[in-house]
Amino acid sequence: MNSDQIKGSVKDVAGKAQRKLGEAIGSTEQQVKGAATQVEGKIQKAVGDAKEALKDAKATTRKG
């Protein structure tokens, strides 16, 4: 697991919490900010997943 995967997951969870808080207090602004943070986190995690897959593919290629 790399730092992009970890940071992305943290942003996703934080965004979800912010979005839910916005829903609870009736704040559209907080809901939108939370959703944006979630999207940012999902993208960053996907980048981390791609980096990890590339690293794994390189390691497999070197072994074979």
The first five atom37 places (N, CA, C, CB, O) and aatype in JSON, in Angstrom:
{
  "aatype": [12, 2, 15, 3, 5, 9, 11, 7, 15, 19, 11, 3, 19, 0, 7, 11, 0, 5, 1, 11, 10, 7, 6, 0, 9, 7, 15, 16, 6, 5, 5, 19, 11, 7, 0, 0, 16, 5, 19, 6, 7, 11, 9, 5, 11, 0, 19, 7, 3, 0, 11, 6, 0, 10, 11, 3, 0, 11, 0, 16, 16, 1, 11, 7],
  "atom_mask": [
    [1, 1, 1, 1, 1],
    [1, 1, 1, 1, 1],
    [1, 1, 1, 1, 1],
    [1, 1, 1, 1, 1],
    [1, 1, 1, 1, 1],
    [1, 1, 1, 1, 1],
    [1, 1, 1, 1, 1],
    [1, 1, 1, 0, 1],
    [1, 1, 1, 1, 1],
    [1, 1, 1, 1, 1],
    [1, 1, 1, 1, 1],
    [1, 1, 1, 1, 1],
    [1, 1, 1, 1, 1],
    [1, 1, 1, 1, 1],
    [1, 1, 1, 0, 1],
    [1, 1, 1, 1, 1],
    [1, 1, 1, 1, 1],
    [1, 1, 1, 1, 1],
    [1, 1, 1, 1, 1],
    [1, 1, 1, 1, 1],
    [1, 1, 1, 1, 1],
    [1, 1, 1, 0, 1],
    [1, 1, 1, 1, 1],
    [1, 1, 1, 1, 1],
    [1, 1, 1, 1, 1],
    [1, 1, 1, 0, 1],
    [1, 1, 1, 1, 1],
    [1, 1, 1, 1, 1],
    [1, 1, 1, 1, 1],
    [1, 1, 1, 1, 1],
    [1, 1, 1, 1, 1],
    [1, 1, 1, 1, 1],
    [1, 1, 1, 1, 1],
    [1, 1, 1, 0, 1],
    [1, 1, 1, 1, 1],
    [1, 1, 1, 1, 1],
    [1, 1, 1, 1, 1],
    [1, 1, 1, 1, 1],
    [1, 1, 1, 1, 1],
    [1, 1, 1, 1, 1],
    [1, 1, 1, 0, 1],
    [1, 1, 1, 1, 1],
    [1, 1, 1, 1, 1],
    [1, 1, 1, 1, 1],
    [1, 1, 1, 1, 1],
    [1, 1, 1, 1, 1],
    [1, 1, 1, 1, 1],
    [1, 1, 1, 0, 1],
    [1, 1, 1, 1, 1],
    [1, 1, 1, 1, 1],
    [1, 1, 1, 1, 1],
    [1, 1, 1, 1, 1],
    [1, 1, 1, 1, 1],
    [1, 1, 1, 1, 1],
    [1, 1, 1, 1, 1],
    [1, 1, 1, 1, 1],
    [1, 1, 1, 1, 1],
    [1, 1, 1, 1, 1],
    [1, 1, 1, 1, 1],
    [1, 1, 1, 1, 1],
    [1, 1, 1, 1, 1],
    [1, 1, 1, 1, 1],
    [1, 1, 1, 1, 1],
    [1, 1, 1, 0, 1]
  ],
  "atom_positions": [
    [[0.86, -1.17, 0.0], [0.0, 0.0, 0.0], [0.91, 1.24, 0.0], [-0.98, 0.0, 1.24], [1.89, 1.31, 0.74]],
    [[0.56, 2.2, -0.85], [1.38, 3.4, -0.93], [0.65, 4.61, -0.35], [1.78, 3.68, -2.38], [-0.52, 4.52, 0.02]],
    [[1.35, 5.73, -0.26], [0.78, 6.91, 0.4], [-0.44, 7.45, -0.32], [1.84, 7.99, 0.5], [-1.35, 7.97, 0.32]],
    [[-0.49, 7.35, -1.65], [-1.67, 7.84, -2.37], [-2.91, 7.02, -2.01], [-1.43, 7.81, -3.88], [-4.01, 7.56, -1.9]],
    [[-2.74, 5.73, -1.85], [-3.87, 4.88, -1.47], [-4.37, 5.26, -0.07], [-3.46, 3.38, -1.51], [-5.57, 5.35, 0.16]],
    [[-3.45, 5.47, 0.84], [-3.81, 5.81, 2.22], [-4.46, 7.19, 2.28], [-2.58, 5.76, 3.13], [-5.54, 7.35, 2.85]],
    [[-3.8, 8.18, 1.69], [-4.34, 9.54, 1.73], [-5.69, 9.62, 1.02], [-3.36, 10.52, 1.09], [-6.6, 10.31, 1.47]],
    [[-5.82, 8.91, -0.08], [-7.09, 8.89, -0.8], [-8.21, 8.29, 0.02], [0.0, 0.0, 0.0], [-9.32, 8.82, 0.03]],
    [[-7.92, 7.21, 0.7], [-8.93, 6.57, 1.55], [-9.35, 7.49, 2.7], [-8.4, 5.25, 2.12], [-10.53, 7.57, 3.04]],
    [[-8.37, 8.19, 3.28], [-8.66, 9.12, 4.38], [-9.54, 10.26, 3.87], [-7.35, 9.67, 5.0], [-10.51, 10.63, 4.53]],
    [[-9.21, 10.82, 2.71], [-10.02, 11.91, 2.15], [-11.44, 11.44, 1.83], [-9.36, 12.48, 0.87], [-12.4, 12.17, 2.04]],
    [[-11.55, 10.22, 1.32], [-12.87, 9.66, 1.0], [-13.72, 9.58, 2.26], [-12.72, 8.26, 0.35], [-14.89, 9.99, 2.26]],
    [[-13.16, 9.05, 3.34], [-13.9, 8.91, 4.59], [-14.23, 10.28, 5.18], [-13.08, 8.07, 5.61], [-15.35, 10.51, 5.65]],
    [[-13.26, 11.2, 5.16], [-13.5, 12.54, 5.69], [-14.59, 13.25, 4.89], [-12.2, 13.38, 5.66], [-15.45, 13.93, 5.46]],
    [[-14.56, 13.1, 3.59], [-15.58, 13.7, 2.74], [-16.96, 13.14, 3.02], [0.0, 0.0, 0.0], [-17.95, 13.87, 3.04]],
    [[-17.01, 11.84, 3.21], [-18.3, 11.2, 3.51], [-18.85, 11.73, 4.83], [-18.15, 9.65, 3.58], [-20.05, 12.02, 4.95]],
    [[-17.98, 11.87, 5.83], [-18.41, 12.4, 7.13], [-18.9, 13.84, 6.99], [-17.25, 12.32, 8.14], [-19.92, 14.21, 7.58]],
    [[-18.18, 14.64, 6.23], [-18.57, 16.03, 6.03], [-19.91, 16.12, 5.3], [-17.48, 16.79, 5.25], [-20.76, 16.95, 5.63]],
    [[-20.08, 15.27, 4.3], [-21.33, 15.25, 3.54], [-22.5, 14.86, 4.44], [-21.23, 14.28, 2.36], [-23.56, 15.49, 4.4]],
    [[-22.31, 13.82, 5.26], [-23.35, 13.36, 6.18], [-23.68, 14.44, 7.22], [-22.92, 12.06, 6.88], [-24.84, 14.64, 7.57]],
    [[-22.66, 15.13, 7.7], [-22.87, 16.22, 8.65], [-23.7, 17.32, 7.99], [-21.53, 16.77, 9.16], [-24.62, 17.86, 8.59]],
    [[-23.35, 17.64, 6.76], [-24.11, 18.64, 6.01], [-25.57, 18.25, 5.86], [0.0, 0.0, 0.0], [-26.46, 19.09, 5.98]],
    [[-25.82, 16.97, 5.59], [-27.19, 16.48, 5.49], [-27.92, 16.63, 6.84], [-27.21, 15.0, 5.04], [-29.08, 17.03, 6.89]],
    [[-27.2, 16.31, 7.92], [-27.81, 16.35, 9.25], [-28.18, 17.76, 9.68], [-26.87, 15.74, 10.27], [-29.2, 17.98, 10.33]],
    [[-27.34, 18.72, 9.31], [-27.61, 20.11, 9.73], [-28.3, 20.93, 8.64], [-26.31, 20.79, 10.14], [-28.59, 22.11, 8.84]],
    [[-28.56, 20.31, 7.51], [-29.25, 21.0, 6.44], [-28.39, 22.01, 5.69], [0.0, 0.0, 0.0], [-28.89, 23.01, 5.18]],
    [[-27.09, 21.75, 5.62], [-26.18, 22.66, 4.94], [-25.78, 22.1, 3.57], [-24.92, 22.92, 5.81], [-24.99, 21.16, 3.48]],
    [[-26.33, 22.68, 2.54], [-25.99, 22.25, 1.19], [-24.51, 22.49, 0.91], [-26.86, 23.0, 0.15], [-23.87, 21.69, 0.23]],
    [[-23.98, 23.59, 1.43], [-22.56, 23.9, 1.21], [-21.66, 22.8, 1.75], [-22.21, 25.24, 1.88], [-20.72, 22.38, 1.07]],
    [[-21.94, 22.32, 2.96], [-21.13, 21.25, 3.55], [-21.31, 19.94, 2.79], [-21.5, 21.06, 5.02], [-20.37, 19.16, 2.66]],
    [[-22.51, 19.69, 2.3], [-22.76, 18.49, 1.51], [-21.92, 18.51, 0.24], [-24.25, 18.35, 1.17], [-21.31, 17.5, -0.13]],
    [[-21.89, 19.65, -0.42], [-21.13, 19.78, -1.68], [-19.64, 19.67, -1.4], [-21.45, 21.13, -2.37], [-18.92, 18.98, -2.13]],
    [[-19.16, 20.35, -0.36], [-17.73, 20.27, -0.02], [-17.34, 18.83, 0.33], [-17.4, 21.21, 1.17], [-16.28, 18.36, -0.07]],
    [[-18.21, 18.15, 1.07], [-17.94, 16.77, 1.43], [-17.9, 15.86, 0.22], [0.0, 0.0, 0.0], [-17.03, 14.99, 0.11]],
    [[-18.84, 16.06, -0.69], [-18.87, 15.25, -1.91], [-17.61, 15.5, -2.75], [-20.13, 15.57, -2.74], [-17.05, 14.56, -3.32]],
    [[-17.18, 16.75, -2.81], [-15.97, 17.08, -3.57], [-14.74, 16.42, -2.95], [-15.77, 18.6, -3.64], [-13.88, 15.9, -3.67]],
    [[-14.67, 16.43, -1.64], [-13.55, 15.79, -0.95], [-13.57, 14.29, -1.18], [-13.59, 16.09, 0.56], [-12.52, 13.67, -1.35]],
    [[-14.77, 13.71, -1.19], [-14.89, 12.28, -1.47], [-14.36, 11.95, -2.87], [-16.36, 11.83, -1.34], [-13.61, 10.99, -3.04]],
    [[-14.76, 12.74, -3.85], [-14.31, 12.51, -5.23], [-12.8, 12.64, -5.31], [-15.0, 13.5, -6.21], [-12.13, 11.82, -5.94]],
    [[-12.26, 13.67, -4.67], [-10.81, 13.86, -4.66], [-10.11, 12.64, -4.05], [-10.43, 15.15, -3.87], [-9.09, 12.18, -4.56]],
    [[-10.67, 12.13, -2.97], [-10.09, 10.96, -2.32], [-10.15, 9.71, -3.19], [0.0, 0.0, 0.0], [-9.19, 8.95, -3.26]],
    [[-11.28, 9.51, -3.85], [-11.42, 8.35, -4.73], [-10.43, 8.42, -5.89], [-12.85, 8.26, -5.27], [-9.85, 7.4, -6.29]],
    [[-10.23, 9.62, -6.43], [-9.27, 9.78, -7.53], [-7.86, 9.51, -7.04], [-9.36, 11.2, -8.13], [-7.09, 8.8, -7.7]],
    [[-7.51, 10.07, -5.88], [-6.16, 9.86, -5.36], [-5.92, 8.38, -5.05], [-5.94, 10.71, -4.1], [-4.83, 7.87, -5.29]],
    [[-6.93, 7.7, -4.52], [-6.77, 6.27, -4.24], [-6.61, 5.49, -5.54], [-7.99, 5.73, -3.44], [-5.81, 4.56, -5.61]],
    [[-7.35, 5.88, -6.58], [-7.22, 5.21, -7.88], [-5.82, 5.39, -8.45], [-8.26, 5.74, -8.86], [-5.26, 4.46, -9.03]],
    [[-5.26, 6.57, -8.28], [-3.88, 6.82, -8.72], [-2.93, 5.9, -7.95], [-3.49, 8.32, -8.52], [-2.02, 5.3, -8.53]],
    [[-3.14, 5.81, -6.66], [-2.31, 4.92, -5.84], [-2.46, 3.47, -6.24], [0.0, 0.0, 0.0], [-1.48, 2.72, -6.27]],
    [[-3.69, 3.06, -6.55], [-3.93, 1.68, -7.01], [-3.18, 1.41, -8.32], [-5.44, 1.43, -7.19], [-2.6, 0.35, -8.5]],
    [[-3.21, 2.4, -9.22], [-2.52, 2.24, -10.51], [-1.01, 2.14, -10.3], [-2.85, 3.41, -11.45], [-0.35, 1.32, -10.93]],
    [[-0.48, 2.97, -9.42], [0.96, 2.91, -9.12], [1.34, 1.55, -8.56], [1.36, 4.03, -8.13], [2.36, 0.97, -8.92]],
    [[0.5, 1.05, -7.66], [0.77, -0.24, -7.03], [0.7, -1.37, -8.07], [-0.24, -0.51, -5.89], [1.53, -2.28, -8.05]],
    [[-0.28, -1.31, -8.95], [-0.41, -2.32, -10.0], [0.8, -2.3, -10.93], [-1.7, -2.1, -10.8], [1.3, -3.35, -11.34]],
    [[1.27, -1.11, -11.26], [2.44, -0.97, -12.11], [3.68, -1.55, -11.43], [2.68, 0.5, -12.48], [4.48, -2.26, -12.04]],
    [[3.81, -1.25, -10.14], [4.94, -1.77, -9.37], [4.89, -3.3, -9.33], [4.93, -1.19, -7.94], [5.92, -3.97, -9.49]],
    [[3.7, -3.85, -9.1], [3.53, -5.31, -9.07], [3.83, -5.94, -10.42], [2.11, -5.66, -8.63], [4.43, -7.01, -10.5]],
    [[3.4, -5.27, -11.49], [3.64, -5.79, -12.84], [5.14, -5.79, -13.15], [2.89, -4.95, -13.89], [5.64, -6.72, -13.77]],
    [[5.83, -4.76, -12.72], [7.28, -4.71, -12.94], [7.98, -5.81, -12.16], [7.84, -3.33, -12.52], [8.9, -6.45, -12.67]],
    [[7.53, -6.04, -10.94], [8.15, -7.09, -10.11], [7.89, -8.46, -10.72], [7.59, -7.04, -8.65], [8.78, -9.32, -10.7]],
    [[6.72, -8.69, -11.25], [6.38, -9.97, -11.88], [7.2, -10.17, -13.14], [4.87, -10.03, -12.21], [7.67, -11.27, -13.41]],
    [[7.37, -9.11, -13.91], [8.14, -9.18, -15.14], [9.61, -9.52, -14.86], [8.04, -7.86, -15.91], [10.23, -10.29, -15.6]],
    [[10.14, -8.96, -13.81], [11.54, -9.22, -13.45], [11.74, -10.66, -12.99], [11.99, -8.26, -12.36], [12.8, -11.25, -13.23]],
    [[10.73, -11.24, -12.34], [10.83, -12.62, -11.86], [10.75, -13.62, -13.0], [9.74, -12.91, -10.84], [11.41, -14.66, -13.01]],
    [[9.89, -13.27, -14.0], [9.62, -14.21, -15.09], [10.59, -14.07, -16.16], [0.0, 0.0, 0.0], [10.52, -14.79, -17.16]]
  ]
}
